[in-house]
Amino acid sequence: MTEKQDEWVSGEITLSIQGKPLKMQMTVPKNPVKLGRMLPIFQMMTNSVVEISETGIKSLGKEVSCKKGCGACCRQPVPISETEAMAIVELVENMEEPRKTEIKRRFSRAVKHFQEKGWLEKLESCKKNPSELQHVVMEYFWENIPCPFLEDESCSIHSNRPLACREYIVTSPASNCVNPSADNIERVEILFKPSKVLMAIEPKNYNRLPFVPLIYALEWFSENRISESPEEKELKKTGEQWLADFFRYLTKSEIPQDRN
């Protein structure tokens, strides 16, 4: 379905990252929409922020070592927003058979594995004890369970991958990621992470865990969207309002409203 031109509004946003201006031309829905419609905007923003960060480390003589085929980091408990979880559900449901059944089987197998290990309960306890989160995250990693979308050590949904995946890049040798430690992994510092801002501004239906692990997206949908209230189902804002929420949280300051 195509959108009429008058249903969109364009504008330029300028951010300062590492002392350099980042200008982004954005086209967003003019009429009220659910936050999911804004996900492509946040993906584009994340790509731009990461690109600036990569440019910064290149000026120091370093290079990002991440490349196609080095999928060690794809065994982490990728934190996603509920908005991204919905997008993952839709992506899987729109796959052709037999791939859809195979991907669902991978999700189910991964969830069952970590349920049997009691890992989800440990993650839940991190809401009260945040200091334990890093330990729990590493417990997940050492189980060596690949992301359901990993094919031949490469992401099969690269253009649709979560924001957190886009933000995770390193300059240390890719081989080090198989056995990571504070001594052998050098991450590229991303000065602000759109993934965290998105989690902060979205309406919440699920508060049991500190975040929705990617492998739990399908389970999350079946558990929580059924009981979603009418108010939550209908929560919509214009694209400009969603962006204002985003930058208000990011800058901790009020964003001027459109004067028109």
N, C-alpha and C positions, 0 to 999 in steps of 0.2 A: 504494500500500500504506500502510495506517495503522499507527501504532505504538501499542502498549498504553501506558496512562498510567504503569504502573509501570516502563517502560523509559526514563523520563526523570527527571531530577532538576533542581530549580530552586533558585536562590540569588541573592543580591544582591552585586554587586561595586562598591566605591567607589574611584574614582581621584581624585587632585587634579590638575587641569589649570588652569594660569594662576591658581592660588590658589583655584579654585572646585571644589567636589566634583562629580564626575560619577558618578551612581549608575545602574547598569545591572542590570536584572533579566534573568537569563539562565537558559534552560532548555536543558540539554545531555543527550546520551545517557548513560544510566546504565551501559550495558554497553560493552565494548570495541568501538571502531569505528576505521576508517581516518580519517586526518586530513581527507580530503575531506568527511566528514559534518559537520565543524566549520566549513566555509567560510561558511555563512550566519551563524554567530555572529560570525565575524571581519568580515564585511560590515557587520553591524549595529553592531559596535564602531567600525569606521572611520567610519560615518555619524555616530555620536554624537560622536566626537572632532572631526570636521570641523565639525559643528554648533556645538560649543563654541568652536572657533577662529573661526568666522564671527561669533559673538556678540561675541567679543573685539575684532574689527576694527570692528564696528559701533559699539562704544563709543568708538572713535576717530574716528567720523564717516566711515568708509569703507564701501564696499559691494563685494561680490563681483560681478565683471562677467561671469563665465561664464554662458552661457545657451544654450538650445536654438538650434541653427543656427550657432554659432560653432565650427566644427570644426577650426580650425588646429592645436590641440594634439593632434588625433587623427592627426597625421603624425609623431609621435615614436615611438621604439622602446620601446614600453611594456614595462617589466620586470615579469614575472610569475613567481610561484613554480611549482614543478612541480605542486603541488596545484591551482593555478588552471589550469595547462595542461591537466590532466586534465578539469577542469570545462568548459573551452572545447571540448575534443574531444567530450565527451558532449553538450554543447549543440548543436554542429554536426550530430552524427550523428542527433540527435532532431528536426532540422528537416524540414519537409515539402518535397517536390520541387515546383517546380524550384529553390526557394531554396537547398536544401542544396548542389546541384551548383554554383550560382553562387557561393556563399560559399567553397566549396572551391577554385573556380577563382581567386578573388581571393587566397586564401592562397598558392596555388601560384605565381601570377604575381608576387606580392610577394617570395617567397623566391627565385625565379629571378632577379629583378632585382638583389637584393642579393648573391646568389652571384656573378653576373657582374661586379659591381662590386668583388668581393673584400672586401665589408664585414664579412662574418661572420668572416673571418680577422683583420681588424683588431680586432673585438670580442673574439675569443679572446685576442689578444695583451694585452688590457687586464687579464687575470688576473695577468700578471707586471708590467704597467706601469699601475697604476690611475690615474695622473695623466693618462693619455691618454684616459680614458673620456669626459670631457665633449666633447672634440674629435670623437671617433668618433660620439657621440650626435648632434652637430650635423650631421655628414656625412650621417647617415641623414635627418634632418629636411629638409635642403636638397634631397633627392631628390624630395620632395613626393609620397610614396606614401601614400595614405590607408589607415587601418585597414580591414580587410575588412568590418567591421561598420558602417562609416560610410554613412549614407543621407541625402542632402540636407543634408550637413554636421551631422547629428545622429546620436547613438549609437542603433543599432537594438536593442541588448541592454542598455539603460541599467540595469535592475534587476540584471543579472548582470555588469556591467562589472567589470574588475579593481580590486583595492584601490588600486593606484597611480593609476588614473584618478580615483578618488574623492578622493584626497589632493591632486591637482593643481588648485588654484584660485588665481585672481589678482584683484587689485583694479585693476590698470592696464587701460586700454581694451582691449576684446577684439580690436580691429583691430590692436593692436600685436603680437599673437601670430603674425601672418603673417610678420613679420620681427623675431624676438625678439633682444634683447640685454640685457646687464646693466643698461643705462641705461633701457630702456623697459618692462621687465617687473617687476612687483611681486607676488611670490607671497605667499600667506597662509602664515604659518609654522604648520606642524602640529607640535606639541611632541613627539609620538611617532607613528611611522608603523607601523601594524599590518602593512603590506605587507613591511617589512624584517624584522619579528619572525617573520612566517610563514615567510619564506625561511630564516631562521636555525634554526628548530626542526624543519623538515620533514626526513624521511629523503631523502637525495640519491641519485639514479640518474644524474645528468647533471652532470659537472664540467668540461666543455670550455669553456663560456662563463661569464662572471661572473653571468649571469642568462639566463632563457629569454625572448627577445623574443616578444611576443604573436604576431607573424606567423609565428613558427617553431613554434607549439604543435602543429600537426598533424604536421609533420615530426619534431619531438621525439618524439611518441608512436610513430611508425613506427620510429624509430631506436633507441629506448631501452627501451620497455616490453616489447618482445619478449624482451630479455635480462635482465629483472628477475629477481633471485634469489627462491627460495621464501620466504626470511626476510623480504625486503622486501615481498613480496606480502601477507604475513600480519601485518605490523606494525600492531598495533591497541592503543589505549589507551582508557580511559573518557573521557568528556567532561571530567570534573574533572581528570584527569591531563593532558590536552592543554592545558587552561587553565592548570594549574600550570606546565607547560613554558613557555607563553607569558609569563606574568607573572614567572617566574623569570628568563627572559632579559631582559625589559624592566626589571626592578628590580635585576638582578644580586644578588638575595638569595634565600634558600631560602623556599619556600612551604610552610606547614604542611600536613601530610597530613590527610585526612579522618579524624576520630577514630572514626567509626562502623564 
